[in-house]
Amino acid sequence: MPYSINSYIVDAQQKVVSLDWVYTTADGSRGNNWKLQEPYGNTPLANVTEEVAIGWLVEQLPEGEEEALAACIAADAERAAYQAQCVPYTKTETGAFAAPAPEATTQES
């Protein structure tokens, strides 16, 4: 499952009230905090596993959330790839703009 839970908040009645989650695809991750609609269920705190918490999260997230997250992550990856190929041109002493000098490569003997 592409979701994971990093941590959760428990109230004085030992009920989980919010989840810190991450959604991961091959392109990257996005996460947030989800306040459960109510302290969820009658599951004893000792029995709240990551799998149980993910089930609660998935039940409560809006329809289509996974597709929206995947699209955001893909867009983030596209922006990062685009930014990685951009080169800053700076003004030289002559007033012209130039790309940075290529890094000198060192050869090990």
N, C-alpha and C positions, 0 to 999 in steps of 0.2 A: 504494500500500500504506500502511496506517495506521501502520506501524512506521517508526521512524528510529533510527539508531545515532549517539550523541553521541561516543563514544570506546570504545576497547577496550584491554585489558591484554595484553601480549605477554611470553612467558617468554624465557629465555636461548637456547632453541632456535628462536626466531623463530616460535613458534606462538601463536595467539590463544587465551587461556585464559578471558577473561570479556568481557562486552559491557555497556556502559551504553546502555540503550534507552529509547525513549519511544513510547507508543501514543497516537494522536490521533484524536479524532472531532470532529464539529461542535460538541459540547458542551464539549470541553476535552481535557486530556492527563493521562496517568499514566505514570510511568517507574520504572525500577529497574535493578539490576545483575543480570546472569545469569551465573553461573559455568558455563562449558561443561562438559559431562560428561567431556570429555577435551580436551586440546589438539586442536582439531578438524581432521581431515583432513591431507592433504599439500599443501594449497594454499600456494604460496610467498607470503610476507607481502606482497610487491609486488602480488600478484593479489587480495588481500583487499579487495574493494570493499564499500560499504555493502550493496549487493544480496546479495552472498555472505554477509555477516555476518547479515543479516536472514533469509536462508534457513536458516542454522544455528540461529538463535534460534527461528524458527517450528517447525522440526523437533523441537526439544527442549522447548518449552513444553508443559505439560499440556493434554490435550484440553479444549476449551471455554474456554481462557484468553481468547481474543478477546472472547467473549460476556460473560465475567465482567468484563473490563476496561471494555467499553462500558457495562455496567450500573453499575459503580462511578463512571465518569465522568458518566453521566446523573444518578445520585444526588447527586454533588457539585454539579452544576449546579442541581438542584432545591433543595438546601440553601442554596446561594448566593442563588438567587432569593428563597427564603423569608426569609433573613436580611436581604436588601436592603430588604424591605418592612416589617421590624420597626422600631418607634420606641421609643427609651428614654424612659421617664417618670422624672423626677427630682423629689425633694422640694423644694418652694419654701419661701420664708421663712415662709409661713403654716402649713406642715406638710402641705399638700396635695401631690399629685403631679400634674405637668403635662408635656405634650410640649414639646419645644424650640420656641421662637418661630420662626415662618417667617422665612426669610432675606429681608432687604430686597432688593428688586430695584432695580438702578440703571439708569436709562435714559440712553442716550447721546444727546446733542443733535446 
